[in-house]
Amino acid sequence: MERQLFINGEVITANGNDDIAEAVAVEDGKIIVVGSTSDILKLRKDGASVTDLAGRTLMPGIIESHIHTTMYGANVLSVSCKDPAVRTIDDLLERLKEQAGRVPEGQWVRAWGFNETSIEDRRFPTKEELDRVTDKHPVMVVRACGHISAVNSRALEIGGLDNDSPDPEGGSLGRTPKGELDGRLIETAHMDLYQLAAHTRDEIREAHRVASEHFAEYGITAIHDATGYGIENVEALREDAEGGVISQRVYAMVGALNKPDEVVKHYLSRDIRTGDGNERFKYGPVKVFLDGSSSGPTVWTTEPYTSDPENYGVHYLSQDELDELFIPAHEKGWQLTAHAQGDAAIDQLLNTIDKALALHPREDSRHRIEHAGLARKDQVDRMKQLGAVPTPNPAFFHEYGDGYVKNYGKRAEGMYPLASYRDAGVTATLTADCPVTDFNPFRGIHSAMTRRSPSGKVVGGAECIGLLEAIRCCTINAAYSGFSETETGSIEPGKFADLTILDRSLINADVEEIPEIRVDRTVIGGETVFERAKAVVQP
């Protein structure tokens, strides 16, 4: 691979000192020198390419530490409720009818990203409305949080659900005042049917291809996949990463949206550990769900919701059940993690981590907490004590912040507390949990700096962090959360040349410009995987 020189830029290294350099030299897929333009030009040799950055930012590739690759790609191929043209339920129904006209009879018609709080009707579509879309296809409209859906009668039949069906443990079936099913499926009820609506392998391969292309366009060079459809999905990620369908490096959590404990048990029975794999794909932590959605809202809390004094959310596993699953996994060498949004769920996971470390001491286990939405100050201190790594979602404020204030009251000001993590010395990442919200990393960086809701309200300004801190969260900190900080996450000699070139200076950009910043070029291991426009390359 030829030597590549990048000069005259704003090189955000994300190294231990947050140094800003001018230029970088790359050879054989790795960074060899970081320094001044004059120093780098001394390394020029026959056949080397020279890219004049002309003041633009060169930064480490973004590491998305919690993303649902398969779900996002599949969503792109279905109806998007986040399309600005979908303002009413009638708009959605029309799009679903168009989709039904293109889908073979009997196959699923899907929509994603629905949010009853932002659509004009302020409600879910009814079963009867979805029945009028088509009687030849099952229809599923998935809420933006991924924990709730609305379906038609054909879909209910496939799930074996009728008016006499009881609510499943950890979920519920929406009903009319007369007790009849209205088509809404909440938490476990949704997950159960979602599993039955699984995509074919060819559909998944195409979903991975599309998702990878979209991620590269936004400078994402590595993904920590948060799972979707079970064992087959984990192995499809491995096959497609190693086969080049997915260009990003993949660190795959081992679990599923539905019955994740069964997936975890399957992998515990095999001779596999966290970190096994290669440069393209590695197995990550074992993962389960402990509670629900922050925007649903269905998170498990120690105090009732401000919006509903009788509601404490939902939870999936008892403390004993989690201990029995995760302590052996820890002993066997796995990293542990769980979807834990509410403070009650966070307590439960921290209890298990504490017991696992006491019973089977292990240095540098880096057990994770996915989301850790309503983390209390005492829990932040406990994360530091146990070496736990949270993966917060400040980008959620941009889409769901007003709902947080309504549902959680004063507690919303301390959600996703990046400043508290920094002050306590807790290594935290920054993630969008796509497709729950926009995966644009610069939207996430902006939200970490502003914590602004859709109405413009700043939700907990004391937890805002600065630009370079936010960049570290989605680069070197994210690498740390996947044990890859010696290979990726910063621009330093010896590391993989996973790089992102922006269309301007990020440091000199106005804060309000940040979400609009575009990526000109994305490089993984020295190879360009996306280029918006030809850079200025000197012969």
C-alpha positions as a Python dict, from the first residue, in 0.01 Angstrom:
ca = {
    (1, 'M'): (0, 0, 0),
    (2, 'E'): (141, 339, -101),
    (3, 'R'): (261, 599, 145),
    (4, 'Q'): (-1, 869, 205),
    (5, 'L'): (76, 1214, 340),
    (6, 'F'): (-193, 1447, 477),
    (7, 'I'): (-71, 1807, 520),
    (8, 'N'): (-183, 2160, 609),
    (9, 'G'): (-469, 2042, 826),
    (10, 'E'): (-620, 2061, 1170),
    (11, 'V'): (-534, 1715, 1302),
    (12, 'I'): (-735, 1634, 1613),
    (13, 'T'): (-531, 1347, 1754),
    (14, 'A'): (-748, 1254, 2057),
    (15, 'N'): (-424, 1137, 2220),
    (16, 'G'): (-359, 1164, 2591),
    (17, 'N'): (-282, 1536, 2566),
    (18, 'D'): (-551, 1619, 2307),
    (19, 'D'): (-272, 1749, 2083),
    (20, 'I'): (-363, 1928, 1762),
    (21, 'A'): (-113, 1862, 1481),
    (22, 'E'): (-86, 1971, 1115),
    (23, 'A'): (-4, 1658, 924),
    (24, 'V'): (1, 1276, 924),
    (25, 'A'): (192, 1011, 733),
    (26, 'V'): (36, 670, 663),
    (27, 'E'): (190, 356, 520),
    (28, 'D'): (71, -4, 490),
    (29, 'G'): (-257, 88, 654),
    (30, 'K'): (-103, 233, 969),
    (31, 'I'): (-6, 577, 1097),
    (32, 'I'): (371, 619, 1093),
    (33, 'V'): (428, 986, 1186),
    (34, 'V'): (219, 1273, 1324),
    (35, 'G'): (360, 1626, 1322),
    (36, 'S'): (406, 1946, 1124),
    (37, 'T'): (357, 1981, 751),
    (38, 'S'): (728, 2038, 701),
    (39, 'D'): (816, 1724, 896),
    (40, 'I'): (568, 1510, 705),
    (41, 'L'): (678, 1640, 364),
    (42, 'K'): (1029, 1516, 442),
    (43, 'L'): (882, 1165, 421),
    (44, 'R'): (768, 1211, 63),
    (45, 'K'): (896, 949, -180),
    (46, 'D'): (819, 827, -529),
    (47, 'G'): (460, 707, -557),
    (48, 'A'): (345, 876, -237),
    (49, 'S'): (17, 1066, -249),
    (50, 'V'): (-10, 1404, -81),
    (51, 'T'): (-349, 1532, 30),
    (52, 'D'): (-362, 1903, 106),
    (53, 'L'): (-624, 1939, 378),
    (54, 'A'): (-628, 2319, 333),
    (55, 'G'): (-724, 2378, 696),
    (56, 'R'): (-988, 2108, 716),
    (57, 'T'): (-1007, 1874, 1014),
    (58, 'L'): (-851, 1529, 1005),
    (59, 'M'): (-965, 1329, 1306),
    (60, 'P'): (-980, 967, 1421),
    (61, 'G'): (-1257, 766, 1260),
    (62, 'I'): (-1578, 765, 1461),
    (63, 'I'): (-1637, 451, 1667),
    (64, 'E'): (-2012, 405, 1714),
    (65, 'S'): (-2024, 220, 2045),
    (66, 'H'): (-2390, 111, 2034),
    (67, 'I'): (-2567, 72, 1703),
    (68, 'H'): (-2812, -177, 1551),
    (69, 'T'): (-2663, -231, 1205),
    (70, 'T'): (-2910, -489, 1077),
    (71, 'M'): (-3212, -301, 1208),
    (72, 'Y'): (-3098, 26, 1055),
    (73, 'G'): (-3024, -126, 715),
    (74, 'A'): (-3355, -312, 713),
    (75, 'N'): (-3533, 9, 810),
    (76, 'V'): (-3382, 194, 517),
    (77, 'L'): (-3545, -64, 293),
    (78, 'S'): (-3888, -6, 454),
    (79, 'V'): (-4117, 293, 524),
    (80, 'S'): (-3961, 570, 732),
    (81, 'C'): (-4195, 750, 972),
    (82, 'K'): (-3914, 1004, 1021),
    (83, 'D'): (-3960, 1126, 665),
    (84, 'P'): (-4078, 1491, 700),
    (85, 'A'): (-4356, 1411, 452),
    (86, 'V'): (-4512, 1166, 702),
    (87, 'R'): (-4696, 1416, 922),
    (88, 'T'): (-5020, 1227, 988),
    (89, 'I'): (-5141, 871, 1023),
    (90, 'D'): (-5310, 906, 683),
    (91, 'D'): (-4969, 992, 533),
    (92, 'L'): (-4825, 679, 694),
    (93, 'L'): (-5110, 459, 573),
    (94, 'E'): (-5058, 582, 217),
    (95, 'R'): (-4688, 497, 232),
    (96, 'L'): (-4768, 153, 370),
    (97, 'K'): (-5012, 89, 85),
    (98, 'E'): (-4739, 178, -164),
    (99, 'Q'): (-4499, -59, 12),
    (100, 'A'): (-4760, -337, 12),
    (101, 'G'): (-4790, -297, -364),
    (102, 'R'): (-4420, -377, -403),
    (103, 'V'): (-4393, -664, -153),
    (104, 'P'): (-4485, -1022, -252),
    (105, 'E'): (-4809, -1145, -97),
    (106, 'G'): (-4763, -1284, 254),
    (107, 'Q'): (-4437, -1102, 325),
    (108, 'W'): (-4409, -833, 591),
    (109, 'V'): (-4482, -467, 524),
    (110, 'R'): (-4273, -266, 769),
    (111, 'A'): (-4241, 92, 890),
    (112, 'W'): (-3997, 228, 1147),
    (113, 'G'): (-3928, 542, 1348),
    (114, 'F'): (-4290, 609, 1449),
    (115, 'N'): (-4338, 859, 1732),
    (116, 'E'): (-4692, 925, 1850),
    (117, 'T'): (-4580, 1243, 2030),
    (118, 'S'): (-4458, 1413, 1712),
    (119, 'I'): (-4718, 1302, 1456),
    (120, 'E'): (-5019, 1535, 1421),
    (121, 'D'): (-5271, 1270, 1533),
    (122, 'R'): (-5085, 1216, 1864),
    (123, 'R'): (-5171, 846, 1867),
    (124, 'F'): (-5077, 509, 1720),
    (125, 'P'): (-5250, 377, 1408),
    (126, 'T'): (-5524, 133, 1502),
    (127, 'K'): (-5542, -232, 1402),
    (128, 'E'): (-5842, -149, 1183),
    (129, 'E'): (-5655, 128, 1001),
    (130, 'L'): (-5365, -106, 932),
    (131, 'D'): (-5611, -374, 817),
    (132, 'R'): (-5733, -132, 550),
    (133, 'V'): (-5378, -101, 419),
    (134, 'T'): (-5372, -467, 315),
    (135, 'D'): (-5532, -798, 402),
    (136, 'K'): (-5265, -993, 211),
    (137, 'H'): (-4962, -894, 422),
    (138, 'P'): (-4876, -870, 791),
    (139, 'V'): (-4800, -506, 878),
    (140, 'M'): (-4573, -383, 1158),
    (141, 'V'): (-4511, -17, 1248),
    (142, 'V'): (-4222, 4, 1496),
    (143, 'R'): (-4194, 296, 1734),
    (144, 'A'): (-3871, 497, 1727),
    (145, 'C'): (-3756, 343, 2055),
    (146, 'G'): (-3771, -10, 1907),
    (147, 'H'): (-3967, -142, 2206),
    (148, 'I'): (-4327, -84, 2090),
    (149, 'S'): (-4515, -149, 1766),
    (150, 'A'): (-4859, -131, 1607),
    (151, 'V'): (-4968, -422, 1385),
    (152, 'N'): (-5261, -539, 1177),
    (153, 'S'): (-5487, -843, 1225),
    (154, 'R'): (-5276, -1059, 992),
    (155, 'A'): (-4970, -994, 1210),
    (156, 'L'): (-5162, -1075, 1528),
    (157, 'E'): (-5270, -1404, 1372),
    (158, 'I'): (-4907, -1492, 1293),
    (159, 'G'): (-4823, -1422, 1657),
    (160, 'G'): (-5111, -1640, 1777),
    (161, 'L'): (-5268, -1342, 1954),
    (162, 'D'): (-5638, -1279, 2007),
    (163, 'N'): (-5865, -1101, 2253),
    (164, 'D'): (-5824, -1383, 2506),
    (165, 'S'): (-5443, -1374, 2501),
    (166, 'P'): (-5285, -1274, 2834),
    (167, 'D'): (-5014, -1009, 2860),
    (168, 'P'): (-4669, -1170, 2835),
    (169, 'E'): (-4427, -1131, 3124),
    (170, 'G'): (-4239, -802, 3083),
    (171, 'G'): (-4483, -662, 2827),
    (172, 'S'): (-4844, -593, 2742),
    (173, 'L'): (-5101, -605, 2462),
    (174, 'G'): (-5278, -279, 2381),
    (175, 'R'): (-5653, -303, 2420),
    (176, 'T'): (-5964, -95, 2350),
    (177, 'P'): (-6199, 8, 2636),
    (178, 'K'): (-6396, -308, 2551),
    (179, 'G'): (-6090, -525, 2610),
    (180, 'E'): (-6028, -607, 2244),
    (181, 'L'): (-5677, -598, 2096),
    (182, 'D'): (-5604, -261, 1935),
    (183, 'G'): (-5284, -372, 1760),
    (184, 'R'): (-5030, -216, 1997),
    (185, 'L'): (-4754, -445, 2125),
    (186, 'I'): (-4544, -322, 2417),
    (187, 'E'): (-4199, -447, 2523),
    (188, 'T'): (-4194, -832, 2535),
    (189, 'A'): (-4514, -853, 2328),
    (190, 'H'): (-4341, -653, 2054),
    (191, 'M'): (-4012, -842, 2083),
    (192, 'D'): (-4188, -1178, 2048),
    (193, 'L'): (-4362, -1085, 1724),
    (194, 'Y'): (-4058, -896, 1595),
    (195, 'Q'): (-3867, -1223, 1618),
    (196, 'L'): (-4128, -1393, 1400),
    (197, 'A'): (-4098, -1112, 1146),
    (198, 'A'): (-3728, -1188, 1094),
    (199, 'H'): (-3568, -1105, 760),
    (200, 'T'): (-3415, -1353, 515),
    (201, 'R'): (-3037, -1390, 492),
    (202, 'D'): (-3038, -1209, 157),
    (203, 'E'): (-3235, -922, 310),
    (204, 'I'): (-2990, -904, 598),
    (205, 'R'): (-2690, -900, 364),
    (206, 'E'): (-2843, -612, 168),
    (207, 'A'): (-2929, -434, 493),
    (208, 'H'): (-2565, -463, 604),
    (209, 'R'): (-2437, -329, 272),
    (210, 'V'): (-2667, -27, 281),
    (211, 'A'): (-2598, 45, 647),
    (212, 'S'): (-2222, 26, 599),
    (213, 'E'): (-2234, 271, 309),
    (214, 'H'): (-2441, 516, 511),
    (215, 'F'): (-2215, 488, 815),
    (216, 'A'): (-1904, 550, 605),
    (217, 'E'): (-2062, 867, 468),
    (218, 'Y'): (-2060, 1003, 825),
    (219, 'G'): (-1703, 907, 910),
    (220, 'I'): (-1782, 591, 1107),
    (221, 'T'): (-1495, 344, 1086),
    (222, 'A'): (-1593, 95, 1359),
    (223, 'I'): (-1922, -22, 1505),
    (224, 'H'): (-2014, -192, 1829),
    (225, 'D'): (-2324, -373, 1713),
    (226, 'A'): (-2590, -399, 1984),
    (227, 'T'): (-2757, -705, 1829),
    (228, 'G'): (-3092, -766, 1670),
    (229, 'Y'): (-3226, -1104, 1565),
    (230, 'G'): (-3029, -1360, 1765),
    (231, 'I'): (-2753, -1612, 1697),
    (232, 'E'): (-2803, -1602, 1320),
    (233, 'N'): (-2771, -1223, 1324),
    (234, 'V'): (-2445, -1230, 1521),
    (235, 'E'): (-2296, -1479, 1279),
    (236, 'A'): (-2429, -1286, 977),
    (237, 'L'): (-2243, -981, 1109),
    (238, 'R'): (-1926, -1189, 1133),
    (239, 'E'): (-1965, -1328, 782),
    (240, 'D'): (-2042, -990, 627),
    (241, 'A'): (-1763, -810, 813),
    (242, 'E'): (-1505, -1070, 718),
    (243, 'G'): (-1644, -1086, 363),
    (244, 'G'): (-1623, -710, 308),
    (245, 'V'): (-1998, -643, 287),
    (246, 'I'): (-1951, -429, 599),
    (247, 'S'): (-1645, -207, 561),
    (248, 'Q'): (-1631, -96, 926),
    (249, 'R'): (-1457, -295, 1198),
    (250, 'V'): (-1726, -480, 1395),
    (251, 'Y'): (-1735, -551, 1769),
    (252, 'A'): (-2052, -754, 1815),
    (253, 'M'): (-2248, -778, 2137),
    (254, 'V'): (-2377, -1129, 2193),
    (255, 'G'): (-2749, -1119, 2263),
    (256, 'A'): (-3080, -1043, 2095),
    (257, 'L'): (-3378, -813, 2113),
    (258, 'N'): (-3591, -1114, 2205),
    (259, 'K'): (-3489, -1384, 2456),
    (260, 'P'): (-3127, -1261, 2479),
    (261, 'D'): (-3056, -1498, 2767),
    (262, 'E'): (-3091, -1794, 2530),
    (263, 'V'): (-2836, -1642, 2293),
    (264, 'V'): (-2597, -1574, 2581),
    (265, 'K'): (-2627, -1934, 2703),
    (266, 'H'): (-2554, -2061, 2350),
    (267, 'Y'): (-2226, -1869, 2332),
    (268, 'L'): (-2128, -1960, 2687),
    (269, 'S'): (-2143, -2323, 2576),
    (270, 'R'): (-1889, -2256, 2301),
    (271, 'D'): (-1515, -2199, 2323),
    (272, 'I'): (-1545, -1826, 2254),
    (273, 'R'): (-1457, -1519, 2464),
    (274, 'T'): (-1484, -1144, 2432),
    (275, 'G'): (-1210, -1027, 2196),
    (276, 'D'): (-1192, -1343, 1987),
    (277, 'G'): (-1182, -1270, 1616),
    (278, 'N'): (-965, -1061, 1387),
    (279, 'E'): (-913, -706, 1257),
    (280, 'R'): (-1250, -710, 1081),
    (281, 'F'): (-1472, -876, 1343),
    (282, 'K'): (-1450, -947, 1715),
    (283, 'Y'): (-1696, -1089, 1963),
    (284, 'G'): (-1784, -824, 2220),
    (285, 'P'): (-1972, -851, 2550),
    (286, 'V'): (-2264, -1075, 2634),
    (287, 'K'): (-2576, -859, 2655),
    (288, 'V'): (-2929, -878, 2796),
    (289, 'F'): (-3214, -631, 2851),
    (290, 'L'): (-3299, -526, 3206),
    (291, 'D'): (-3563, -262, 3132),
    (292, 'G'): (-3736, -65, 2859),
    (293, 'S'): (-3723, 255, 2657),
    (294, 'S'): (-3637, 601, 2789),
    (295, 'S'): (-3888, 765, 2554),
    (296, 'G'): (-4156, 492, 2572),
    (297, 'P'): (-4141, 548, 2863),
    (298, 'T'): (-4082, 201, 3008),
    (299, 'V'): (-3748, 231, 3195),
    (300, 'W'): (-3728, 72, 3540),
    (301, 'T'): (-3697, 336, 3814),
    (302, 'T'): (-3665, 340, 4193),
    (303, 'E'): (-3905, 637, 4213),
    (304, 'P'): (-4227, 662, 4012),
    (305, 'Y'): (-4252, 860, 3691),
    (306, 'T'): (-4333, 1228, 3734),
    (307, 'S'): (-4600, 1186, 3466),
    (308, 'D'): (-4754, 878, 3632),
    (309, 'P'): (-4715, 822, 4009),
    (310, 'E'): (-4820, 458, 3971),
    (311, 'N'): (-4559, 374, 3708),
    (312, 'Y'): (-4208, 241, 3780),
    (313, 'G'): (-4151, 96, 3431),
    (314, 'V'): (-4079, -262, 3333),
    (315, 'H'): (-3796, -500, 3413),
    (316, 'Y'): (-3707, -833, 3263),
    (317, 'L'): (-3482, -1033, 3496),
    (318, 'S'): (-3462, -1078, 3871),
    (319, 'Q'): (-3132, -1017, 4049),
    (320, 'D'): (-3084, -1392, 4093),
    (321, 'E'): (-3154, -1461, 3724),
    (322, 'L'): (-2901, -1199, 3615),
    (323, 'D'): (-2639, -1326, 3861),
    (324, 'E'): (-2685, -1686, 3749),
    (325, 'L'): (-2634, -1588, 3384),
    (326, 'F'): (-2362, -1325, 3410),
    (327, 'I'): (-2133, -1438, 3691),
    (328, 'P'): (-2034, -1758, 3501),
    (329, 'A'): (-1989, -1546, 3187),
    (330, 'H'): (-1751, -1317, 3375),
    (331, 'E'): (-1563, -1617, 3514),
    (332, 'K'): (-1526, -1751, 3163),
    (333, 'G'): (-1367, -1427, 3039),
    (334, 'W'): (-1658, -1243, 2883),
    (335, 'Q'): (-1718, -872, 2910),
    (336, 'L'): (-2067, -811, 3052),
    (337, 'T'): (-2325, -554, 2950),
    (338, 'A'): (-2697, -491, 2964),
    (339, 'H'): (-2950, -243, 2838),
    (340, 'A'): (-3008, -54, 3165),
    (341, 'Q'): (-3178, 285, 3129),
    (342, 'G'): (-3352, 339, 3463),
    (343, 'D'): (-3168, 373, 3793),
    (344, 'A'): (-3325, 51, 3926),
    (345, 'A'): (-3186, -139, 3626),
    (346, 'I'): (-2845, 25, 3671),
    (347, 'D'): (-2842, -81, 4037),
    (348, 'Q'): (-2917, -438, 3935),
    (349, 'L'): (-2636, -456, 3681),
    (350, 'L'): (-2384, -293, 3915),
    (351, 'N'): (-2480, -545, 4184),
    (352, 'T'): (-2403, -831, 3948),
    (353, 'I'): (-2073, -680, 3837),
    (354, 'D'): (-1975, -627, 4202),
    (355, 'K'): (-2053, -991, 4290),
    (356, 'A'): (-1873, -1123, 3981),
    (357, 'L'): (-1555, -930, 4060),
    (358, 'A'): (-1564, -1034, 4425),
    (359, 'L'): (-1608, -1402, 4342),
    (360, 'H'): (-1370, -1409, 4045),
    (361, 'P'): (-1128, -1114, 4060),
    (362, 'R'): (-1016, -1003, 3716),
    (363, 'E'): (-810, -700, 3625),
    (364, 'D'): (-948, -458, 3371),
    (365, 'S'): (-1277, -634, 3300),
    (366, 'R'): (-1439, -313, 3162),
    (367, 'H'): (-1794, -436, 3204),
    (368, 'R'): (-2031, -200, 3028),
    (369, 'I'): (-2369, -39, 3094),
    (370, 'E'): (-2565, 29, 2777),
    (371, 'H'): (-2727, 375, 2800),
    (372, 'A'): (-2730, 424, 3181),
    (373, 'G'): (-2992, 693, 3125),
    (374, 'L'): (-3106, 785, 3476),
    (375, 'A'): (-2771, 731, 3647),
    (376, 'R'): (-2762, 878, 3997),
    (377, 'K'): (-2451, 1044, 4141),
    (378, 'D'): (-2388, 749, 4373),
    (379, 'Q'): (-2408, 514, 4074),
    (380, 'V'): (-2150, 722, 3887),
    (381, 'D'): (-1913, 678, 4182),
    (382, 'R'): (-1984, 307, 4189),
    (383, 'M'): (-1908, 278, 3815),
    (384, 'K'): (-1568, 431, 3886),
    (385, 'Q'): (-1506, 188, 4172),
    (386, 'L'): (-1599, -114, 3958),
    (387, 'G'): (-1429, 7, 3639),
    (388, 'A'): (-1761, 0, 3449),
    (389, 'V'): (-1800, 181, 3116),
    (390, 'P'): (-2134, 353, 3041),
    (391, 'T'): (-2250, 425, 2685),
    (392, 'P'): (-2480, 732, 2718),
    (393, 'N'): (-2703, 884, 2449),
    (394, 'P'): (-2702, 1266, 2463),
    (395, 'A'): (-2833, 1272, 2104),
    (396, 'F'): (-3167, 1159, 2249),
    (397, 'F'): (-3221, 1507, 2395),
    (398, 'H'): (-3257, 1649, 2043),
    (399, 'E'): (-3551, 1419, 1969),
    (400, 'Y'): (-3694, 1314, 2306),
    (401, 'G'): (-3580, 1579, 2558),
    (402, 'D'): (-3920, 1737, 2617),
    (403, 'G'): (-4069, 1397, 2689),
    (404, 'Y'): (-3791, 1330, 2940),
    (405, 'V'): (-3881, 1645, 3130),
    (406, 'K'): (-4248, 1547, 3129),
    (407, 'N'): (-4192, 1187, 3239),
    (408, 'Y'): (-3896, 1218, 3476),
    (409, 'G'): (-3916, 1578, 3599),
    (410, 'K'): (-3602, 1704, 3774),
    (411, 'R'): (-3429, 1370, 3715),
    (412, 'A'): (-3408, 1452, 3342),
    (413, 'E'): (-3143, 1713, 3419),
    (414, 'G'): (-2907, 1436, 3527),
    (415, 'M'): (-2973, 1197, 3240),
    (416, 'Y'): (-2671, 1079, 3038),
    (417, 'P'): (-2442, 1274, 3276),
    (418, 'L'): (-2125, 1313, 3070),
    (419, 'A'): (-1982, 1594, 3285),
    (420, 'S'): (-2031, 1385, 3599),
    (421, 'Y'): (-1858, 1091, 3433),
    (422, 'R'): (-1566, 1315, 3338),
    (423, 'D'): (-1537, 1460, 3688),
    (424, 'A'): (-1550, 1115, 3850),
    (425, 'G'): (-1290, 970, 3613),
    (426, 'V'): (-1538, 731, 3450),
    (427, 'T'): (-1458, 651, 3086),
    (428, 'A'): (-1783, 707, 2896),
    (429, 'T'): (-1865, 684, 2529),
    (430, 'L'): (-2117, 876, 2319),
    (431, 'T'): (-2366, 695, 2098),
    (432, 'A'): (-2695, 748, 1913),
    (433, 'D'): (-2835, 395, 1952),
    (434, 'C'): (-2935, 412, 1584),
    (435, 'P'): (-3207, 359, 1464),
    (436, 'V'): (-3356, 506, 1784),
    (437, 'T'): (-3222, 843, 1672),
    (438, 'D'): (-3005, 991, 1396),
    (439, 'F'): (-2660, 828, 1389),
    (440, 'N'): (-2492, 1148, 1260),
    (441, 'P'): (-2203, 1169, 1511),
    (442, 'F'): (-2188, 1546, 1481),
    (443, 'R'): (-2549, 1567, 1595),
    (444, 'G'): (-2444, 1361, 1897),
    (445, 'I'): (-2141, 1584, 1964),
    (446, 'H'): (-2362, 1892, 1940),
    (447, 'S'): (-2616, 1743, 2182),
    (448, 'A'): (-2341, 1651, 2430),
    (449, 'M'): (-2233, 2017, 2421),
    (450, 'T'): (-2584, 2171, 2438),
    (451, 'R'): (-2838, 1914, 2573),
    (452, 'R'): (-3112, 2098, 2387),
    (453, 'S'): (-3462, 1952, 2350),
    (454, 'P'): (-3692, 1989, 2046),
    (455, 'S'): (-3854, 2294, 2209),
    (456, 'G'): (-3513, 2454, 2265),
    (457, 'K'): (-3500, 2385, 2639),
    (458, 'V'): (-3157, 2303, 2783),
    (459, 'V'): (-3209, 1988, 2991),
    (460, 'G'): (-2944, 1984, 3265),
    (461, 'G'): (-2688, 2236, 3143),
    (462, 'A'): (-2445, 2135, 3419),
    (463, 'E'): (-2390, 1806, 3234),
    (464, 'C'): (-2277, 1971, 2907),
    (465, 'I'): (-1921, 1894, 2798),
    (466, 'G'): (-1677, 2061, 2559),
    (467, 'L'): (-1595, 1982, 2198),
    (468, 'L'): (-1271, 1789, 2249),
    (469, 'E'): (-1426, 1596, 2537),
    (470, 'A'): (-1718, 1493, 2315),
    (471, 'I'): (-1478, 1388, 2039),
    (472, 'R'): (-1288, 1169, 2285),
    (473, 'C'): (-1616, 1001, 2385),
    (474, 'C'): (-1679, 879, 2030),
    (475, 'T'): (-1318, 797, 1944),
    (476, 'I'): (-1061, 691, 2205),
    (477, 'N'): (-1317, 629, 2483),
    (478, 'A'): (-1527, 419, 2248),
    (479, 'A'): (-1214, 224, 2152),
    (480, 'Y'): (-1144, 167, 2522),
    (481, 'S'): (-1495, 29, 2572),
    (482, 'G'): (-1409, -242, 2318),
    (483, 'F'): (-1048, -309, 2433),
    (484, 'S'): (-907, -161, 2109),
    (485, 'E'): (-748, 163, 2234),
    (486, 'T'): (-398, 40, 2145),
    (487, 'E'): (-507, -10, 1783),
    (488, 'T'): (-766, 259, 1707),
    (489, 'G'): (-941, 565, 1851),
    (490, 'S'): (-664, 823, 1818),
    (491, 'I'): (-414, 946, 1563),
    (492, 'E'): (-84, 812, 1692),
    (493, 'P'): (204, 621, 1532),
    (494, 'G'): (149, 246, 1512),
    (495, 'K'): (-230, 261, 1512),
    (496, 'F'): (-455, 170, 1223),
    (497, 'A'): (-511, 455, 978),
    (498, 'D'): (-883, 482, 1052),
    (499, 'L'): (-937, 847, 966),
    (500, 'T'): (-1207, 1100, 888),
    (501, 'I'): (-1158, 1419, 686),
    (502, 'L'): (-1424, 1685, 741),
    (503, 'D'): (-1538, 1962, 507),
    (504, 'R'): (-1410, 2239, 737),
    (505, 'S'): (-1230, 2313, 1063),
    (506, 'L'): (-1426, 2154, 1346),
    (507, 'I'): (-1248, 2349, 1619),
    (508, 'N'): (-1323, 2685, 1455),
    (509, 'A'): (-1683, 2599, 1365),
    (510, 'D'): (-1967, 2771, 1547),
    (511, 'V'): (-2140, 2530, 1784),
    (512, 'E'): (-2463, 2557, 1585),
    (513, 'E'): (-2275, 2457, 1267),
    (514, 'I'): (-2162, 2125, 1410),
    (515, 'P'): (-2466, 1912, 1316),
    (516, 'E'): (-2432, 2033, 955),
    (517, 'I'): (-2066, 1936, 920),
    (518, 'R'): (-2007, 1684, 644),
    (519, 'V'): (-1741, 1421, 592),
    (520, 'D'): (-1529, 1459, 279),
    (521, 'R'): (-1347, 1129, 313),
    (522, 'T'): (-1346, 819, 533),
    (523, 'V'): (-1041, 594, 553),
    (524, 'I'): (-1023, 249, 718),
    (525, 'G'): (-684, 83, 743),
    (526, 'G'): (-544, 330, 491),
    (527, 'E'): (-812, 251, 231),
    (528, 'T'): (-1069, 510, 129),
    (529, 'V'): (-1420, 369, 179),
    (530, 'F'): (-1607, 695, 116),
    (531, 'E'): (-1519, 1015, -68),
    (532, 'R'): (-1766, 1299, -113),
    (533, 'A'): (-1552, 1499, -349),
    (534, 'K'): (-1201, 1458, -476),
    (535, 'A'): (-951, 1595, -227),
    (536, 'V'): (-664, 1809, -349),
    (537, 'V'): (-407, 1541, -430),
    (538, 'Q'): (-64, 1644, -549),
    (539, 'P'): (133, 1408, -777),
}
